[in-house]
Amino acid sequence: MYQKKYYSDFEAKKLICEIGKRVYQKNFVAANDGNISVRVGSNTIWTTPTGVSKGFMTPDMMVKMDLDGKVIAGKNKPSSEVKMHLRVYRESPETNAVVHAHPPIATSYAIAGINLEKPVSPEAVVLLGRVPVAPYATPSTEEVPDSITPFIKDHHAVLLANHGALTWGRDLIEAYYRMESLEHYALMLTYSTNILNKANELNCNQISDLVDMRNKMGIKTGGVPPCDISNQPAPATASKEAIIQEIVEKVTKRVLDHLQQGGRV
Ligand SMILES: [Zn+2]
């Protein structure tokens, strides 16, 4: 079972810089885009400052805030997009980290208004579940946190219409990996659907097994991707053969019994 443990201030600031580098090097953000935060107490977080590239941050740039949005420590201003982070922490007590980025392929789905939910990969079902598109909201306004609120409790990743993606988790590595998985899944889906023009979907039983697996990992969020009820494996032919075999044996036995008793067929 997952053990809840808050990062220390030192760990949180250092880890945010490390994850910032990965987010930048992976091309999940351009220029000063994106923001990252980590919870260090029930009502306090460390987050990235406004106007700084995520690839070139140092721990002294970080901002400490309470969940009401008040700055407690740090010389910089937080990003205006921190509002959606604060909303996630308030709605989901088990969340200890939030990552916001603009990964280009997943964001293209957000621009197209297409949910990332096609069940084509077991990893995507286990790690992401279904990723809905939250309605468009004007950046930096309260509309942004309001647009994601309906999805916070049941999901841990959401696409922001015409904007980007938001992932959250029980620690920063989990939240970041969800962003990485999201972009990877969006890439595979794009290749299979739009280049190969064929994407075989997992059936309802396969999805249900994967969701059971996810539950056993202690992950209760993510939602269940939709499945096509007609996309079921063909009934096993072995059972059909077994029935025919049984009938043949019964008929043969009756004929033999009949002959042994001197009857004629
Ligand atoms: Zn953004």
Residues whose N, C-alpha, C, O or C-beta is under 5 A from the ligand:
A	BS01	ZN	G34 G164
